[in-house]
Amino acid sequence: MNTPSNRVLHFLYHELSSVPQAYTYALDKDAFRDQLDLFRQTSVGERIAAKVTFDDGHISNYDIAFPMLADRGMTADFFLTANWIGKRPGYMNWGQVRDMYAAGQQIGAHGWSHKLLTHCNSAELHLELVAARKLLEDELGAPVTSLSFPGGRFNKRILAACVDAGYTSMFTSIPQLTTLPISSLTGRLNVRGDWSLSYIESLLDPEKDVLRGLERQDKLKGLVKRIVGDTLYGWIWSAANREGSSKAASADDRI
């Protein structure tokens, strides 16, 4: 008899599309559908379990991802940039956010304005953490205690500020497995639009250990960030990943 894995890999998505895009992290809707069907296969021995998360609040989260999840009885964590909701073109409005929450989807915070938290002074950090959480809670009428770091940036000061702001679960963009029960700090894997389904499947096979290579790449990327700084790294990243894209969201979110 197969036993369920106690290891989870959180997959991080941003936007989905019905037409081809050059943007590295805009995923074709059919590819996303196939990945969801793969993730539903829960009785594959010791296969690593998968959890879906989204950052930013792009309208495709509601138009494409939400119906696909609902059709399969699946839920995801949607981390929303609070001050973009109902204001930024191409992003969800409050009615759509409430629809998803009422249907059982999980809503978390992704800052107020998407400013990198490590660049914030005390007043800015209060806005990004406390004001964002309060707005989400007021609109949903429910507690919001999870947050994903914009741009994946955090340090000890940011972790302490998140705890003070009432967050109990924080999500990074570091590609790491999580062992159940989930801790207060959880890694995630950014999903690229050019990954094949077989590659996604290999990430969930503990015998292949594909994730370890991505962890090494992430550490190298972190070293480059520290050497060149966030601004220059952001320009380099944008040139490599966003050429020809719609540039719907800040490049900082994926770097």
N, C-alpha and C positions, 0 to 999 in steps of 0.2 A: 504494500500500500504506500502511495506517495505521501510524503510529509511536506508541509509548506515550509518555505524558506523563512528564516527570521531576518534576512537581509533585504534591504530595499534600495533601489537606485531611483532617485528623483530626477526626472527629465524636465528640463526647462525650455519652454517654448515662448515665442513672442507674438508673431503674427502668421496667419495662414493666408493662402491665396488660391484663387481659381485660375490664375494665369501665370505663366512663367515670369520669374523675377530674378534679377542679378543679385539682389541682396542676399547675403549668405544665410541669414537666419529667418528668411521668409519661406515657410514650408508649404509645399503643394498640398492642397486639401486631401487629395487621394492618398498621398504618402502618409499623412496624419491618420487617415481612416485605417490604413493597413497597420500602422503602429499600434493604434488602439486595439485592433483585433488581436494582435500579437500579445499585448499586455493582458488581455482577458484570459489567456491560457494559463489558468492558475494551477493545473494539475500536471506539471511537467517536472516531477521529481524535486530536486533541490535547486531548480532554476531561481535566480534572483528575481524578486518581485519588483514591479515598476509602479511608480507614482507620477502622475502628470501635474505639472505646475505651469502657470503662465505669469509673465511680468508685463506691466505697463497698463493694460486695459484696452488694447486695440479692438476695433469694432469686429474684426474677424473672430475674436474670442466668443462673441455673442452669436454672430451670424453663422459661423461654421463649426467651431469647436463645441459650443453648448448643445446644439441638436445632436451631434454625433455622440457626445457623452451620454445624453439623456436616452438616446435610442439603445444604448448598450448597458444602461443602468450603472454608469460609472460617474465618479465625481473627480474633480480636480481642485487644486488651490489656485485662485486667481488673486495675484498681488497687484493692487491698483494704485496708480499715482493720483492721489486724492484731488488735487486741483486741476487735473486734466479732465475729470469726469464731467460730461455735459458742456465742456468749454473748448477742448482741443479737437479740431477736425480730424475725423478718422478714428475717433475713440468713443467708447461707450458713454451713454447718458445714465442718469440715476434710475430711470425706469427699467432699463435693461439690466443694470446691476442688481436691482431688487428682484427682478424675475429670476435671475440665476440663483440668488441666495434662497429665495422661496422654494426653489426646486431642489435644494440640497447641496448646491455647489458651495465651496468654502471661499470666503473672502478675507484677504489680508491686506496689509498696507505696503506700499512701495514708495514711501515718502510723500511729501506735499507737492514739490515741484520737480522732483527727480534730481535734485542737487546731490552730488557725491557727499555722503555724510562726513567723510574724513576732511572735507574742505569747509565744514560749517563751524561758525563760532557758536557760542552758547545760545544766543537768541535764534539763530538760524536752525540749530539743532532742535530746539523746542518746537519750531514751526513744522519741521520735517517729520518729527516723531509724534509729538503730543497733539498738535492741531490736526494732523492727518488722521490720526486714530479717532479723535473726537468727531470729526466730520463724517467719517465712515460709520461710526457707531450711531450718530444722530440720524443719519439717512436710513440705516438698516434696522435701527431699533434693537440692536443686539451687540454683544461684546465683540471686539476685534483685538486679538492678542497675538497675532502672528505678523511678521514683517520680513520682506526680502530686501537686501541691501542694494540700493541703486548702484549700478556699476560693479557690484560685488565688493565694494570698498568698506572695510571695517577694521577696527583695532580695539585695544582694551578700553579706551575712552568711549568708543561708540557702543560697545557691548554693555558697559555700565549704564550709559544713557538710555539704552533700549530697556533695560531692566527697570530703571527709574520711571520710564514712561509707561510701564505696564505691559510690555511685551514678554511673553513666556516662550515663544518659539521664533527663532531667527534663521533665515535661509540665505546661504551664500551662493556663489557661482563656482565653487570649487568642486571638481568632479570626484566625489567620494561616495562610497557605499555607506548606508546607515544600518546599524543593527538595532532591531526592535528591543525594547521600546525606544522611540525616537527621542533624542536628547534635545536640549534647548537650542543647539546650534547644528544645523543640517546642511550638508553639501548637496549640490545639484550639478547636472551635466547639461550644458548648452547644446541643443540639438541643431545640427547644420542641415540645410536644405539639400545638400548633395550626398548625404549618407544613404546608403541602400538599406533595405529592410533586413537583409542578411547581416549587415554590420550591426544594426540595432539588436538583432537577435544574439549576436556574438557577445555583446555587452552584458547580456543577461545570463550567459553561460559561465559559471564560476571556474570551469576547467580551462577555459581559454584565456582568462585573465587579461582581456583586452583593455580594461579600464586602467590598469597600471601604467600603460604607455601614455594615456591621456593625463594621468596625474603628473607624470614627469614633464609633459609639455606645459601643463599649467604652472608648475614650479618655475620652469624656464621663463614663461611669460611674465610671472611675477617679478623675476629678477630684472628683466628688461624694463618693466614699468618703473622699478625703483631707480634704475640707472638714468633713463631718459625723462622721467616725470610724466604725470598724467596728461598734460596738454599735448606734448609731442607724441606720446604713445597713442592718444586719441586720433590725431591726424593720420598717423601711420595705419591704425586700425581701419579708419574710415576709407582710406584709399584702397586697402586690401579687400574690404568686405562690402562696401556700400556703393561702389561705382555703378551707375545706371539704375540704382534703386530709387524708391519713392521718398526715401529719407523721412519716413513718417514719424520716427521717434529719435530721441537723442542717441548718438553713437555711444555715449558714455555707458549706456545700459549694458552693452555686450562686452565691454573691454575689462 
